[in-house]
Amino acid sequence: QVQLVESGGGLVLAGGSLRLSCTASGRSLRDYAMGWFRQAPGKEREFVAAISDRWNAGKTTYQDSVKGRFTISRDNAGITVSLQMNSLKPADTAVYYCAARRSGTVTMIKSDYDYWGRGTQVTVSS
């Protein structure tokens, strides 16, 4: 069982930045593909970004609306997976969830992920 914990959410003005982090109680996540999803009030949970495991060269993929603004990455020890969010917009307001997938390839599909965190709130004000 992998228990994921997100942190780093908060309130920011439009155009600002936040960095979200995801950890699993010190456990290495290098052998998991990792994803970030978000869910705004009244909307479905949607894919944001994903990174493959170390065996798949850390390939990344992004939702079109965040390309060029968000960056997903891992630290060298594989303990923390981060989502750097720049040029934030009010439309980015949502609860952001970290997810892990035992199969290490990237995917945008929610049901492909095996473990989920409880989420962290990101609010972007105009």
Beta strands, then each sheet from edge to edge (+ up, - down):
strand 1: 5-7
strand 2: 10-13
strand 3: 18-23
strand 4: 33-39
strand 5: 46-51
strand 6: 60-62
strand 7: 70-74
strand 8: 81-85
strand 9: 94-101
strand 10: 115-116
strand 11: 120-125
sheet 1: 1+ 3- 8+ 7-
sheet 2: 2+ 11+ 9- 4+ 5- 6+
sheet 3: 2+ 11+ 9- 10+
end
